[in-house]
Amino acid sequence: MNLKHIVWDWNGTIINDTEASCKAVSDLFIKRNLGSISIDMYRDKIVYPVINVYIEAGFDFNNETFQEVCDEYLANYLSNSHLIALHDDVLSVLKLFKNKGLEQHIVSASESEVLAKQIQEYGLGAYFANILGQDNNRADSKARLAEKLVSMVNCEPDEMLFIGDTIHDFEVAQEAGMRCCLVSNGHCSEERLKATGVPVYKNLTELYENYKW
């Protein structure tokens, strides 16, 4: 397999922020008397663009804007920073890919400034040739960012492997023409991920040890 590039998702794939994200969403629900959600419920329901999650839950966008909800979510999420950490095996796998001579990049639905701050906090910037985040905090589709990355690097899309943790990551990779594999210890349940038909692994170590390089 002639791979030249690894394209990483950030939230849920490199950083373990599922609990922080779930709590941020659950607090939105509770404030609007829409109940609360557990992590299992969150992992079974999360979709992108996330506005569809809120519409299905019963948010009334006649009385508030989606942007207001996004701003509130981000404030909730950042207040849960103590619940966020790197996945245990991230550093070792980043180093293994680097030693293979693979160029690594990030394509994220996170707002660029938040993404940059988190990458700096964990000291990971040196591993990535390109870091692409959104220019807003609405967690929109990142398909255009993946396509932009393809245009930035000197290779064919099928020489790039997208590693993510959601169905949206699969969709983004597919639209950009990249290969894809997924890990099930992030924002989306293993059952939902397996329905995509691409390889699904329990964590990054299992991915590295079992993917057909």
Backbone as a printed PyTorch tensor [residue, N CA C, xyz], in Angstrom:
tensor([[[  0.8510,  -1.1900,   0.0000],
         [  0.0000,   0.0000,   0.0000],
         [  0.8850,   1.2380,   0.0000]],

        [[  0.6910,   2.1080,  -0.9680],
         [  1.5630,   3.2590,  -1.1370],
         [  0.9910,   4.4890,  -0.4350]],

        [[  0.9700,   4.4480,   0.8830],
         [  0.4880,   5.5910,   1.6510],
         [  1.6020,   6.6040,   1.8560]],

        [[  1.2410,   7.8770,   1.7330],
         [  2.2060,   8.9480,   1.9540],
         [  1.7780,   9.8930,   3.0740]],

        [[  0.4740,   9.9330,   3.3590],
         [ -0.0390,  10.9120,   4.3130],
         [ -1.0630,  10.2770,   5.2520]],

        [[ -1.0210,  10.6880,   6.5170],
         [ -2.0490,  10.3610,   7.4970],
         [ -2.8240,  11.6400,   7.7910]],

        [[ -4.1320,  11.5760,   7.6490],
         [ -4.9960,  12.7260,   7.9320],
         [ -5.8100,  12.3960,   9.1790]],

        [[ -5.6130,  13.1710,  10.2120],
         [ -6.2440,  12.9160,  11.5020],
         [ -7.4680,  13.8000,  11.7210]],

        [[ -8.5180,  13.2060,  12.2380],
         [ -9.5350,  13.9620,  12.9560],
         [ -8.9400,  14.3160,  14.3160]],

        [[ -9.5010,  15.3030,  14.9830],
         [ -8.9630,  15.7330,  16.2790],
         [ -9.8340,  15.2600,  17.4380]],

        [[-11.0620,  15.7770,  17.5250],
         [-11.9260,  15.4880,  18.6720],
         [-12.3710,  14.0290,  18.6720]],

        [[-12.0680,  13.3360,  19.7440],
         [-12.4720,  11.9460,  19.8720],
         [-11.4740,  10.9610,  19.3120]],

        [[-10.6290,  11.4160,  18.3910],
         [ -9.6400,  10.5360,  17.7640],
         [ -8.2770,  10.7200,  18.4090]],

        [[ -7.8220,  11.9620,  18.4910],
         [ -6.5610,  12.2610,  19.1740],
         [ -6.8180,  12.6300,  20.6290]],

        [[ -7.7740,  13.5320,  20.8580],
         [ -8.1070,  13.8510,  22.2510],
         [ -9.3640,  13.0920,  22.6710]],

        [[ -9.3540,  12.6580,  23.9030],
         [-10.4870,  11.9380,  24.4810],
         [-11.3970,  12.9650,  25.1520]],

        [[-12.3190,  13.5110,  24.3680],
         [-13.2030,  14.5660,  24.8870],
         [-14.6750,  14.1910,  24.7750]],

        [[-14.9670,  12.9040,  24.6430],
         [-16.3580,  12.4830,  24.4990],
         [-17.1840,  12.8510,  25.7250]],

        [[-16.6450,  12.6220,  26.9130],
         [-17.3870,  12.9500,  28.1320],
         [-17.6380,  14.4520,  28.2270]],

        [[-16.6190,  15.2510,  27.9080],
         [-16.7700,  16.7060,  27.9600],
         [-17.8140,  17.1860,  26.9620]],

        [[-17.8040,  16.6120,  25.7700],
         [-18.7680,  17.0030,  24.7410],
         [-20.1760,  16.5730,  25.1130]],

        [[-20.2990,  15.3450,  25.6110],
         [-21.6090,  14.8370,  26.0210],
         [-22.2020,  15.7020,  27.1270]],

        [[-21.3910,  16.0460,  28.1120],
         [-21.8800,  16.8790,  29.2140],
         [-22.2870,  18.2620,  28.7110]],

        [[-21.5190,  18.8070,  27.7680],
         [-21.8480,  20.1220,  27.2110],
         [-23.1990,  20.0910,  26.5050]],

        [[-23.4520,  19.0230,  25.7370],
         [-24.7330,  18.8770,  25.0440],
         [-25.8530,  18.6120,  26.0460]],

        [[-25.5920,  17.7420,  27.0040],
         [-26.6150,  17.3990,  27.9940],
         [-27.0600,  18.6300,  28.7760]],

        [[-26.1170,  19.4980,  29.1040],
         [-26.4670,  20.7290,  29.8220],
         [-27.3530,  21.6370,  28.9730]],

        [[-27.1380,  21.6290,  27.6600],
         [-28.0300,  22.3760,  26.7680],
         [-29.4460,  21.8080,  26.8310]],

        [[-29.5410,  20.4910,  26.8020],
         [-30.8490,  19.8310,  26.8520],
         [-31.5610,  20.1480,  28.1650]],

        [[-30.8340,  20.0160,  29.2690],
         [-31.4290,  20.2260,  30.5900],
         [-31.9540,  21.6530,  30.7200]],

        [[-31.1870,  22.6160,  30.2590],
         [-31.5910,  24.0210,  30.3540],
         [-32.9010,  24.2690,  29.6150]],

        [[-33.1620,  23.4970,  28.5590],
         [-34.3660,  23.6810,  27.7430],
         [-35.4520,  22.6580,  28.0700]],

        [[-35.3020,  22.0010,  29.2210],
         [-36.2880,  21.0180,  29.6960],
         [-36.5030,  19.8880,  28.6890]],

        [[-35.3990,  19.4590,  28.0820],
         [-35.4610,  18.3710,  27.1020],
         [-34.8150,  17.0970,  27.6390]],

        [[-34.6690,  17.0310,  28.9670],
         [-34.0540,  15.8600,  29.5740],
         [-32.5370,  15.9510,  29.5270]],

        [[-31.8890,  14.8400,  29.7770],
         [-30.4310,  14.7730,  29.7180],
         [-30.0430,  13.5830,  28.8540]],

        [[-28.7680,  13.4920,  28.5000],
         [-28.3190,  12.3520,  27.7020],
         [-27.0870,  11.7260,  28.3440]],

        [[-27.0250,  10.4150,  28.2790],
         [-25.8580,   9.6800,  28.7550],
         [-24.8290,   9.6010,  27.6340]],

        [[-23.6340,   9.1410,  27.9670],
         [-22.5990,   8.9920,  26.9400],
         [-23.0340,   7.9840,  25.8780]],

        [[-23.6620,   6.8900,  26.2950],
         [-24.1200,   5.8970,  25.3110],
         [-25.1600,   6.4980,  24.3720]],

        [[-26.0780,   7.2750,  24.9200],
         [-27.0800,   7.9430,  24.0750],
         [-26.4060,   8.9130,  23.1180]],

        [[-25.4550,   9.6700,  23.6320],
         [-24.7290,  10.6380,  22.8090],
         [-24.0290,   9.9350,  21.6480]],

        [[-23.3360,   8.8380,  21.9350],
         [-22.5720,   8.1320,  20.9070],
         [-23.4830,   7.4680,  19.8740]],

        [[-24.7220,   7.2160,  20.2550],
         [-25.6890,   6.6430,  19.3170],
         [-26.3970,   7.7040,  18.4820]],

        [[-26.3410,   8.9750,  18.9180],
         [-27.1160,  10.0180,  18.2560],
         [-26.2830,  11.0460,  17.5060]],

        [[-25.0070,  11.2050,  17.8580],
         [-24.2330,  12.3060,  17.2970],
         [-24.1380,  12.1990,  15.7750]],

        [[-24.4700,  13.2840,  15.1060],
         [-24.3700,  13.3770,  13.6510],
         [-23.8280,  14.7560,  13.2980]],

        [[-23.3680,  14.8740,  12.0750],
         [-22.9010,  16.1700,  11.5730],
         [-23.6150,  16.4660,  10.2670]],

        [[-24.0120,  17.7220,  10.0500],
         [-23.8480,  18.8600,  10.9540],
         [-24.7010,  18.7080,  12.2130]],

        [[-24.1920,  19.2200,  13.3360],
         [-24.8130,  18.9600,  14.6330],
         [-26.1580,  19.6470,  14.8050]],

        [[-26.4760,  20.6020,  13.9540],
         [-27.7890,  21.2380,  14.0700],
         [-28.9020,  20.1960,  14.0070]],

        [[-28.6580,  19.1030,  13.2910],
         [-29.6810,  18.0570,  13.1760],
         [-29.9370,  17.3580,  14.5110]],

        [[-28.9130,  17.2710,  15.3570],
         [-29.0900,  16.7000,  16.6970],
         [-30.0480,  17.5700,  17.5000]],

        [[-29.8530,  18.8760,  17.4230],
         [-30.6770,  19.8010,  18.1960],
         [-32.1110,  19.8470,  17.6710]],

        [[-32.2710,  19.8230,  16.3720],
         [-33.6180,  19.8340,  15.7930],
         [-34.3850,  18.5880,  16.2150]],

        [[-33.7300,  17.4360,  16.1310],
         [-34.3850,  16.1820,  16.5190],
         [-34.7550,  16.1840,  17.9970]],

        [[-33.9240,  16.8310,  18.8240],
         [-34.1850,  16.8560,  20.2680],
         [-35.3130,  17.8070,  20.6390]],

        [[-35.6610,  18.7310,  19.7330],
         [-36.7680,  19.6410,  20.0060],
         [-36.3810,  21.0770,  20.2790]],

        [[-35.1510,  21.4750,  19.9430],
         [-34.7610,  22.8750,  20.1010],
         [-35.6470,  23.7420,  19.2020]],

        [[-36.0580,  24.8900,  19.7200],
         [-36.9360,  25.7940,  18.9850],
         [-36.1130,  26.9450,  18.4140]],

        [[-35.7520,  26.8320,  17.1420],
         [-34.9230,  27.8640,  16.5330],
         [-35.7370,  29.0540,  16.0320]],

        [[-37.0090,  29.0910,  16.4060],
         [-37.7860,  30.3160,  16.2240],
         [-37.5530,  31.2770,  17.3800]],

        [[-37.1230,  30.7240,  18.5220],
         [-36.9200,  31.5390,  19.7210],
         [-35.4560,  31.7990,  20.0370]],

        [[-34.5600,  31.0900,  19.3960],
         [-33.1250,  31.3150,  19.5580],
         [-32.4370,  30.8930,  18.2700]],

        [[-31.2550,  31.4180,  18.0560],
         [-30.5400,  31.0830,  16.8290],
         [-29.6180,  29.8910,  17.0620]],

        [[-29.3010,  29.2240,  15.9820],
         [-28.3460,  28.1250,  16.0630],
         [-26.9950,  28.6300,  16.5570]],

        [[-26.6040,  29.8300,  16.1350],
         [-25.3310,  30.3870,  16.5830],
         [-25.3110,  30.5790,  18.0910]],

        [[-26.4230,  31.0160,  18.6700],
         [-26.4870,  31.1760,  20.1270],
         [-26.2960,  29.8380,  20.8330]],

        [[-26.8910,  28.7940,  20.2780],
         [-26.7270,  27.4580,  20.8540],
         [-25.2730,  27.0050,  20.7380]],

        [[-24.6550,  27.2690,  19.5920],
         [-23.2520,  26.8850,  19.3970],
         [-22.3370,  27.6110,  20.3770]],

        [[-22.6020,  28.8890,  20.6030],
         [-21.7890,  29.6550,  21.5520],
         [-21.9410,  29.0970,  22.9650]],

        [[-23.1660,  28.7240,  23.3110],
         [-23.4160,  28.1610,  24.6400],
         [-22.7520,  26.7960,  24.7790]],

        [[-22.8470,  25.9890,  23.7160],
         [-22.1770,  24.6800,  23.7410],
         [-20.6730,  24.8480,  23.9650]],

        [[-20.0520,  25.7710,  23.2180],
         [-18.6080,  25.9490,  23.3360],
         [-18.2250,  26.3850,  24.7440]],

        [[-19.0110,  27.2820,  25.3350],
         [-18.7350,  27.7060,  26.7100],
         [-18.8370,  26.5170,  27.6640]],

        [[-19.8600,  25.6860,  27.4690],
         [-20.0090,  24.4840,  28.2970],
         [-18.8140,  23.5490,  28.1130]],

        [[-18.4470,  23.3370,  26.8580],
         [-17.3430,  22.4210,  26.5330],
         [-16.0420,  22.8900,  27.1800]],

        [[-15.7370,  24.1680,  27.0380],
         [-14.4880,  24.6910,  27.5930],
         [-14.4850,  24.6320,  29.1150]],

        [[-15.6650,  24.7400,  29.7250],
         [-15.7370,  24.6300,  31.1860],
         [-15.5000,  23.1980,  31.6520]],

        [[-15.5650,  22.2550,  30.7150],
         [-15.3190,  20.8440,  31.0260],
         [-13.9060,  20.4070,  30.6460]],

        [[-13.0000,  21.3560,  30.5020],
         [-11.6420,  21.0370,  30.0490],
         [-10.9440,  20.0220,  30.9460]],

        [[-11.3210,  20.0040,  32.2160],
         [-10.6980,  19.0530,  33.1480],
         [-11.0470,  17.6040,  32.8100]],

        [[-12.0540,  17.4090,  31.9600],
         [-12.4580,  16.0580,  31.5560],
         [-11.7660,  15.6060,  30.2720]],

        [[-10.9370,  16.4660,  29.6910],
         [-10.3250,  16.2000,  28.3870],
         [ -8.8620,  15.7980,  28.5620]],

        [[ -8.4390,  14.7880,  27.8150],
         [ -7.0390,  14.3540,  27.8210],
         [ -6.7310,  13.6990,  26.4830]],

        [[ -5.4560,  13.5110,  26.2020],
         [ -5.0820,  12.7260,  25.0330],
         [ -5.4790,  11.2700,  25.2540]],

        [[ -5.8720,  10.5870,  24.1890],
         [ -5.9950,   9.1370,  24.2930],
         [ -4.6220,   8.5660,  24.6600]],

        [[ -4.6220,   7.5150,  25.4510],
         [ -3.3850,   7.0040,  26.0420],
         [ -2.3040,   6.6600,  25.0220]],

        [[ -2.7090,   6.1830,  23.8460],
         [ -1.7270,   5.6820,  22.8840],
         [ -1.4110,   6.6570,  21.7570]],

        [[ -1.9250,   7.8780,  21.8470],
         [ -1.7490,   8.8320,  20.7490],
         [ -0.2840,   9.1330,  20.4770]],

        [[  0.4610,   9.4830,  21.4960],
         [  1.8520,   9.8850,  21.2840],
         [  2.6710,   8.7740,  20.6480]],

        [[  2.4850,   7.5570,  21.1160],
         [  3.2690,   6.4500,  20.5620],
         [  2.9230,   6.2150,  19.0980]],

        [[  1.6450,   6.3230,  18.7360],
         [  1.2440,   6.0880,  17.3480],
         [  1.6890,   7.2430,  16.4500]],

        [[  1.6090,   8.4720,  16.9410],
         [  2.1290,   9.6010,  16.1700],
         [  3.6140,   9.4000,  15.8570]],

        [[  4.3640,   8.9370,  16.8410],
         [  5.8000,   8.7030,  16.6450],
         [  6.0410,   7.5650,  15.6580]],

        [[  5.2360,   6.5190,  15.7270],
         [  5.3920,   5.3920,  14.8060],
         [  5.1500,   5.8260,  13.3620]],

        [[  4.1140,   6.6260,  13.1450],
         [  3.8480,   7.1270,  11.7940],
         [  4.9870,   8.0350,  11.3230]],

        [[  5.4750,   8.8660,  12.2220],
         [  6.5850,   9.7530,  11.8720],
         [  7.8040,   8.9390,  11.4700]],

        [[  8.0780,   7.8670,  12.2110],
         [  9.2300,   7.0150,  11.9070],
         [  9.0670,   6.2710,  10.5840]],

        [[  7.8230,   6.0760,  10.1560],
         [  7.5610,   5.4610,   8.8550],
         [  7.7670,   6.4450,   7.7040]],

        [[  7.9720,   7.7130,   8.0400],
         [  8.1430,   8.7270,   7.0100],
         [  6.8390,   9.2480,   6.4480]],

        [[  5.7470,   9.0130,   7.1610],
         [  4.4380,   9.4850,   6.7090],
         [  4.2050,  10.9120,   7.1940]],

        [[  3.7660,  11.7690,   6.2990],
         [  3.4400,  13.1430,   6.6760],
         [  2.0500,  13.1550,   7.2960]],

        [[  1.8970,  13.8810,   8.4100],
         [  0.6420,  13.8580,   9.1560],
         [ -0.0140,  15.2400,   9.1650]],

        [[ -1.3510,  15.2280,   9.1300],
         [ -2.1390,  16.4520,   9.0520],
         [ -3.3720,  16.3070,   9.9430]],

        [[ -3.9960,  17.4310,  10.2650],
         [ -5.2690,  17.4250,  10.9900],
         [ -6.3220,  18.1330,  10.1480]],

        [[ -7.4930,  17.5080,  10.0480],
         [ -8.6800,  18.1380,   9.4670],
         [ -9.7760,  18.0190,  10.5170]],

        [[-10.2150,  19.1570,  11.0430],
         [-11.1110,  19.1390,  12.2010],
         [-12.3120,  20.0480,  12.0120]],

        [[-13.4380,  19.6350,  12.6100],
         [-14.6360,  20.4800,  12.6390],
         [-14.5580,  21.5300,  13.7380]],

        [[-13.5170,  21.4710,  14.5630],
         [-13.3450,  22.4660,  15.6220],
         [-12.9780,  23.8240,  15.0410]],

        [[-13.3660,  24.8630,  15.7530],
         [-12.9840,  26.2170,  15.3670],
         [-11.4660,  26.3520,  15.4740]],

        [[-10.8570,  27.0190,  14.5200],
         [ -9.4000,  27.0250,  14.3710],
         [ -8.6600,  27.4750,  15.6270]],

        [[ -9.1510,  28.5250,  16.2870],
         [ -8.4420,  29.0390,  17.4580],
         [ -8.4950,  28.0550,  18.6200]],

        [[ -9.6540,  27.4280,  18.8220],
         [ -9.7820,  26.4260,  19.8790],
         [ -8.8700,  25.2400,  19.5760]],

        [[ -8.8730,  24.8100,  18.3200],
         [ -8.0300,  23.6980,  17.8920],
         [ -6.5560,  24.0080,  18.1230]],

        [[ -6.1120,  25.1870,  17.7000],
         [ -4.7040,  25.5630,  17.8450],
         [ -4.2950,  25.6020,  19.3130]],

        [[ -5.1770,  26.1160,  20.1590],
         [ -4.8660,  26.2010,  21.5870],
         [ -4.7200,  24.8140,  22.2000]],

        [[ -5.6010,  23.8860,  21.8160],
         [ -5.5180,  22.5310,  22.3620],
         [ -4.2590,  21.8190,  21.8690]],

        [[ -3.9350,  21.9740,  20.5950],
         [ -2.7280,  21.3470,  20.0560],
         [ -1.4910,  21.8710,  20.7780]],

        [[ -1.4630,  23.1760,  21.0250],
         [ -0.3370,  23.7660,  21.7540],
         [ -0.2840,  23.2470,  23.1880]],

        [[ -1.4440,  23.1460,  23.8180],
         [ -1.5060,  22.6810,  25.2060],
         [ -0.9060,  21.2890,  25.3560]],

        [[ -1.1470,  20.4310,  24.3640],
         [ -0.6420,  19.0620,  24.4410],
         [  0.7100,  18.8850,  23.7630]],

        [[  1.2620,  19.9590,  23.2210],
         [  2.6030,  19.9150,  22.6500],
         [  2.7350,  19.0350,  21.4240]],

        [[  1.7130,  19.0380,  20.5660],
         [  1.7030,  18.1230,  19.4240],
         [  1.9790,  18.8000,  18.0810]],

        [[  2.1390,  20.1050,  18.0800],
         [  2.2280,  20.8360,  16.8220],
         [  3.2970,  20.3350,  15.8750]],

        [[  4.4210,  19.8800,  16.4030],
         [  5.5440,  19.4690,  15.5560],
         [  5.2440,  18.2190,  14.7370]],

        [[  4.2070,  17.4860,  15.0970],
         [  3.8890,  16.2560,  14.3660],
         [  3.1340,  16.5170,  13.0630]],

        [[  2.5710,  17.7150,  12.8960],
         [  1.6350,  17.9360,  11.8000],
         [  2.1480,  18.9640,  10.7970]],

        [[  2.0920,  18.5780,   9.5270],
         [  2.5120,  19.4800,   8.4550],
         [  1.4560,  20.5410,   8.1880]],

        [[  0.1810,  20.1620,   8.2880],
         [ -0.9250,  21.0880,   8.0550],
         [ -2.0140,  20.8430,   9.0920]],

        [[ -2.5800,  21.9300,   9.6090],
         [ -3.6600,  21.8540,  10.5940],
         [ -4.8020,  22.7120,  10.0780]],

        [[ -5.9130,  22.0640,   9.7330],
         [ -7.0510,  22.7680,   9.1520],
         [ -8.2590,  22.6460,  10.0710]],

        [[ -8.7340,  23.7910,  10.5570],
         [ -9.9420,  23.8400,  11.3670],
         [-10.9540,  24.7780,  10.7380]],

        [[-12.1160,  24.8770,  11.3710],
         [-13.1950,  25.7010,  10.8390],
         [-12.9990,  27.1730,  11.1980]],

        [[-13.6300,  28.0500,  10.4200],
         [-13.6020,  29.4810,  10.7220],
         [-14.8130,  29.8960,  11.5510]],

        [[-15.5080,  28.9050,  12.1400],
         [-16.6610,  29.1690,  13.0000],
         [-16.7600,  28.0460,  14.0240]],

        [[-17.7000,  28.1710,  14.9660],
         [-17.8460,  27.1510,  16.0130],
         [-19.1320,  26.3470,  15.8550]],

        [[-19.6180,  26.2120,  14.6090],
         [-20.8920,  25.5350,  14.3730],
         [-20.7430,  24.0410,  14.0840]],

        [[-19.5060,  23.5310,  14.0890],
         [-19.2580,  22.1090,  13.8090],
         [-19.9150,  21.6790,  12.5030]],

        [[-19.7270,  22.5170,  11.4700],
         [-20.2540,  22.1960,  10.1460],
         [-19.4530,  21.0520,   9.5260]],

        [[-19.8970,  20.6070,   8.3710],
         [-19.1480,  19.5890,   7.6340],
         [-17.7360,  20.0950,   7.3390]],

        [[-16.7700,  19.1960,   7.4650],
         [-15.3830,  19.5660,   7.1790],
         [-14.9200,  19.0240,   5.8300]],

        [[-15.8750,  18.6600,   4.9790],
         [-15.5260,  18.1010,   3.6700],
         [-14.6750,  19.0710,   2.8580]],

        [[-15.0190,  20.3570,   2.9090],
         [-14.2550,  21.3350,   2.1170],
         [-12.8170,  21.4400,   2.6250]],

        [[-12.6120,  21.2230,   3.9230],
         [-11.2560,  21.2730,   4.4680],
         [-10.4290,  20.0910,   3.9760]],

        [[-11.0570,  18.9190,   3.9060],
         [-10.3510,  17.7420,   3.3930],
         [ -9.9840,  17.9360,   1.9250]],

        [[-10.9060,  18.5000,   1.1680],
         [-10.6280,  18.7580,  -0.2460],
         [ -9.5220,  19.7980,  -0.4010]],

        [[ -9.5150,  20.7840,   0.4840],
         [ -8.4500,  21.7920,   0.4620],
         [ -7.0990,  21.1430,   0.7410]],

        [[ -7.0650,  20.2230,   1.7040],
         [ -5.8090,  19.5470,   2.0290],
         [ -5.2980,  18.7510,   0.8360]],

        [[ -6.1930,  18.0520,   0.1540],
         [ -5.7840,  17.2870,  -1.0300],
         [ -5.1110,  18.2050,  -2.0450]],

        [[ -5.6520,  19.4020,  -2.2040],
         [ -5.0800,  20.3410,  -3.1760],
         [ -3.7440,  20.9140,  -2.7060]],

        [[ -3.4810,  20.8300,  -1.3960],
         [ -2.2560,  21.4070,  -0.8370],
         [ -1.0630,  20.4590,  -0.9090]],

        [[ -1.3280,  19.1550,  -0.9180],
         [ -0.2290,  18.1860,  -0.8840],
         [ -0.0310,  17.5800,  -2.2700]],

        [[  1.1650,  17.1460,  -2.5210],
         [  1.5230,  16.6610,  -3.8530],
         [  1.3720,  15.1450,  -3.9230]],

        [[  0.1150,  14.6850,  -3.9290],
         [ -0.1330,  13.2490,  -4.0530],
         [ -1.5780,  13.0200,  -4.4650]],

        [[ -1.8950,  11.7820,  -4.7690],
         [ -3.2590,  11.4050,  -5.0910],
         [ -4.0460,  11.1790,  -3.7950]],

        [[ -5.3590,  11.4260,  -3.7970],
         [ -6.1490,  11.2350,  -2.5710],
         [ -6.0580,   9.8270,  -1.9930]],

        [[ -5.9310,   8.8040,  -2.8650],
         [ -5.8890,   7.4440,  -2.3340],
         [ -4.5270,   7.0820,  -1.7460]],

        [[ -3.6120,   8.0500,  -1.7340],
         [ -2.3500,   7.8870,  -1.0180],
         [ -2.4270,   8.5160,   0.3730]],

        [[ -3.6540,   8.8930,   0.7720],
         [ -3.8980,   9.5270,   2.0660],
         [ -4.8750,   8.6640,   2.8640]],

        [[ -4.5720,   8.4470,   4.1290],
         [ -5.4450,   7.6790,   5.0120],
         [ -6.0420,   8.6000,   6.0550]],

        [[ -7.3680,   8.6830,   6.0770],
         [ -8.0810,   9.4950,   7.0600],
         [ -8.4180,   8.6150,   8.2610]],

        [[ -8.0000,   9.0420,   9.4460],
         [ -8.2980,   8.3230,  10.6870],
         [ -9.2640,   9.1690,  11.5070]],

        [[-10.4370,   8.6130,  11.8040],
         [-11.4360,   9.3550,  12.5570],
         [-12.2240,   8.4690,  13.4970]],

        [[-13.2770,   9.0490,  14.0680],
         [-14.0720,   8.3150,  15.0590],
         [-15.5720,   8.4770,  14.8550]],

        [[-15.9810,   9.0590,  13.7160],
         [-17.4090,   9.2630,  13.4720],
         [-17.7730,   8.8770,  12.0390]],

        [[-19.0600,   8.7180,  11.8180],
         [-19.5490,   8.4570,  10.4670],
         [-19.2130,   9.6340,   9.5580]],

        [[-19.2570,  10.8360,  10.1040],
         [-18.9130,  12.0080,   9.2970],
         [-17.4750,  11.9310,   8.7980]],

        [[-16.5670,  11.4110,   9.6090],
         [-15.1830,  11.2560,   9.1570],
         [-15.1170,  10.3270,   7.9440]],

        [[-15.8740,   9.2520,   7.9990],
         [-15.9510,   8.3490,   6.8440],
         [-16.4870,   9.0860,   5.6210]],

        [[-17.5530,   9.8620,   5.8120],
         [-18.1590,  10.5900,   4.6940],
         [-17.1910,  11.6040,   4.0960]],

        [[-16.4500,  12.2880,   4.9590],
         [-15.4750,  13.2810,   4.5000],
         [-14.3730,  12.6120,   3.6840]],

        [[-13.8500,  11.5020,   4.2070],
         [-12.7980,  10.7740,   3.4950],
         [-13.2950,  10.2800,   2.1440]],

        [[-14.5010,   9.7470,   2.1370],
         [-15.0730,   9.2150,   0.9030],
         [-15.2390,  10.3200,  -0.1360]],

        [[-15.7430,  11.4660,   0.3020],
         [-15.9680,  12.5800,  -0.6260],
         [-14.6540,  13.1070,  -1.1940]],

        [[-13.6010,  13.0830,  -0.3640],
         [-12.3010,  13.5880,  -0.8100],
         [-11.5050,  12.5480,  -1.5860]],

        [[-11.9650,  11.2920,  -1.5780],
         [-11.2560,  10.2320,  -2.2800],
         [-10.1560,   9.5760,  -1.4730]],

        [[-10.1240,   9.8520,  -0.1560],
         [ -9.1000,   9.2740,   0.7110],
         [ -9.5120,   7.8870,   1.1980]],

        [[ -8.5290,   7.1050,   1.5900],
         [ -8.8100,   5.8780,   2.3220],
         [ -9.2330,   6.2570,   3.7380]],

        [[ -9.8510,   5.3230,   4.4410],
         [-10.3720,   5.6590,   5.7640],
         [-10.3550,   4.4420,   6.6720]],

        [[-10.0520,   4.6710,   7.9360],
         [-10.3250,   3.6970,   8.9870],
         [-10.7510,   4.4760,  10.2230]],

        [[-11.4420,   3.8010,  11.1240],
         [-12.0860,   4.4710,  12.2500],
         [-11.7480,   3.7830,  13.5660]],

        [[-11.7920,   4.5600,  14.6440],
         [-11.6220,   4.0090,  15.9910],
         [-12.9230,   4.2020,  16.7640]],

        [[-13.2390,   3.2200,  17.6000],
         [-14.5480,   3.2070,  18.2660],
         [-14.4930,   3.6740,  19.7140]],

        [[-13.3940,   4.3110,  20.1260],
         [-13.2990,   4.8120,  21.5020],
         [-13.4900,   6.3240,  21.5650]],

        [[-14.2250,   6.8610,  20.5720],
         [-14.4640,   8.2940,  20.5200],
         [-15.9350,   8.6400,  20.6140]],

        [[-16.4060,   9.4540,  19.6630],
         [-17.7380,  10.0440,  19.7540],
         [-18.8550,   9.1900,  19.1720]],

        [[-18.5370,   8.0820,  18.5490],
         [-19.5620,   7.3010,  17.8540],
         [-19.4470,   5.8310,  18.2400]],

        [[-20.5750,   5.1660,  18.3750],
         [-20.5750,   3.7740,  18.8110],
         [-19.9780,   2.8550,  17.7470]],

        [[-19.4210,   1.7530,  18.2080],
         [-18.7990,   0.7860,  17.3010],
         [-19.8050,   0.2450,  16.2890]],

        [[-21.0120,  -0.0180,  16.7390],
         [-22.0420,  -0.5630,  15.8490],
         [-22.3100,   0.3760,  14.6800]],

        [[-22.4420,   1.6570,  14.9620],
         [-22.6980,   2.6290,  13.8960],
         [-21.5030,   2.7320,  12.9490]],

        [[-20.3010,   2.7180,  13.5020],
         [-19.1070,   2.8330,  12.6690],
         [-18.9610,   1.6390,  11.7340]],

        [[-19.2460,   0.4490,  12.2290],
         [-19.0800,  -0.7500,  11.4050],
         [-20.0180,  -0.7510,  10.2080]],

        [[-21.1210,  -0.0270,  10.3030],
         [-22.0700,   0.0500,   9.1890],
         [-21.4740,   0.7780,   7.9820]],

        [[-20.3710,   1.5110,   8.1720],
         [-19.7380,   2.2080,   7.0510],
         [-19.0170,   1.2480,   6.1150]],

        [[-18.6020,   0.0940,   6.6380],
         [-17.8920,  -0.8790,   5.8160],
         [-16.3840,  -0.7140,   5.7850]],

        [[-15.8520,   0.3330,   6.4220],
         [-14.3980,   0.4990,   6.4780],
         [-13.8740,  -0.1430,   7.7590]],

        [[-12.5620,  -0.4070,   7.8440],
         [-12.0220,  -1.0230,   9.0610],
         [-12.2830,  -0.1710,  10.3050]],

        [[-12.7140,  -0.8340,  11.3740],
         [-12.9820,  -0.1710,  12.6490],
         [-12.1560,  -0.8690,  13.7280]],

        [[-11.4520,  -0.0800,  14.5300],
         [-10.5820,  -0.6170,  15.5730],
         [-10.9680,  -0.0270,  16.9210]],

        [[-10.6360,  -0.7580,  17.9820],
         [-11.0160,  -0.3130,  19.3220],
         [-10.1970,   0.8870,  19.7770]],

        [[ -8.9820,   1.0130,  19.2790],
         [ -8.1200,   2.1340,  19.6490],
         [ -7.0230,   2.2780,  18.6000]],

        [[ -6.1700,   3.2690,  18.7650],
         [ -5.1400,   3.5510,  17.7650],
         [ -4.0510,   2.4870,  17.7370]],

        [[ -3.7510,   1.9060,  18.8840],
         [ -2.7510,   0.8360,  18.9100],
         [ -3.2180,  -0.3480,  18.0790]],

        [[ -4.4710,  -0.7460,  18.2680],
         [ -5.0160,  -1.8510,  17.4810],
         [ -5.0210,  -1.5000,  16.0000]],

        [[ -5.3400,  -0.2630,  15.6880],
         [ -5.3200,   0.1850,  14.2920],
         [ -3.9170,   0.0310,  13.7110]],

        [[ -2.9310,   0.5510,  14.4080],
         [ -1.5660,   0.5130,  13.8840],
         [ -1.0810,  -0.9260,  13.6980]],

        [[ -1.4220,  -1.7880,  14.6350],
         [ -0.9210,  -3.1630,  14.5990],
         [ -1.6450,  -4.0390,  13.5810]],

        [[ -2.8590,  -3.6510,  13.1790],
         [ -3.6670,  -4.5380,  12.3430],
         [ -4.0200,  -3.9960,  10.9660]],

        [[ -3.8750,  -2.6900,  10.7530],
         [ -4.1900,  -2.1450,   9.4360],
         [ -3.1870,  -2.6730,   8.4170]],

        [[ -3.6540,  -2.9610,   7.2170],
         [ -2.8000,  -3.5370,   6.1750],
         [ -1.9460,  -2.4440,   5.5290]],

        [[ -0.8200,  -2.1700,   6.1600],
         [  0.0580,  -1.1130,   5.6580],
         [  0.7470,  -1.5520,   4.3770]]])
